[in-house]
Amino acid sequence: MKNFRLLKVNLILIFFCMMAGLSAQNNTVSKLEIYDLETGQRKVLKEYPHLIEAPNWTVDGKYLIYNSGGKIYRIDIQNPDSDVEIPTGFATRNNNDHVLSPCGNRIAISHHTAEDGQSRIYTLPLTGGQPVLITPIAPSYLHGWSPDGKTLAYCADRNGNYDVYTIPADGGVETRLTTAEGLDDGPEYSPCGKYIWFNSVRSGLMQVWRMNVDGTEQTQMTFDSDRNGWFPHISPDNKKVVFIVYRAGDVAPGDHPPRKHVELRLMPAEGGEVKTLVNLFGGQGTINVNSWSPNSKQFAFVSYIE
């Protein structure tokens, strides 16, 4: 009886979370934008009367991939009215943690399974197909694919604490890389294959960090006293890092909600001076995954109508 009641409570919680997500989906106006580093200008590629999130830029430079309503879509940059759903089989509860393989022919997704509502990582062809389960243990939130195509990096709770893990891209035994108390999130490989960038709350506010791919030499890269920095994305030329920041008084250090006034910032990949490129209304869904263009001159992001 106790297990039945617990299951019932869990199902009720999942139902209300789905209803909240549906409400946000229907009541949000989203703008898919591109920022050009050479001109310093932002361009609205398309406006949507519903929630879209987290664009990826394909390696051929032709398309952006985004999620909306639990599904994955592709849009032709030269023909913005060309949105096409990518068939993902049973995986129709995808969140904004999706990443493209280095060769560009596969996509890894984070899908909330029907059994318990928790996120697990799957891979499938970018053209669509049946997802293959990579992380049977949940929750697992994908963020990075190694440049050699062999390994995925993700944030996961395995012991009451969210840490950075890696796992073979075809499945296997996962490896825990961080052990600090508090949230470590957003792990992403540098194109050179030497580092994993991530964000961590271990020093107080959420800051950008970097470590070797084996988890050694974990090094703080930003030192903001009034901002929480999330989701560092390294440009394909391995020279620049763009990330999103929240004002310290607006959110708890370990929280990255939607519908906040945020900034997109740029820093050199070797560390150093940080500058703000864009002020916008966004947050969760704006730039959760790497969205750099292949030539490292532009990146895509999502803003929302306040």
Secondary structure, DSSP 8 states (H G I E B T S, - for coil): -HHHHHHHHHHHHHHHHHHHHHHHHHH--EEEEEEETTTTEEEEEEEESS--EEEEE-TTSSEEEEEETTEEEEEETTEEEEEEEE--TT---B-S--EE-TTSSEEEEEEE-TTT--EEEEEEETT----EE---SS-EEEEEE-TTSSEEEEEEESSSSEEEEEEETT----EE----SS-EEEEEE-TTSSEEEEEE-TTSS-EEEEEETTS-S-EE----SSEEEEEEEE-TTSSEEEEEEEETTTS-TT---SSEEEEEEEEETT----EEEEEEEE-TTTSSS--B-TTSSEEEEEEE--
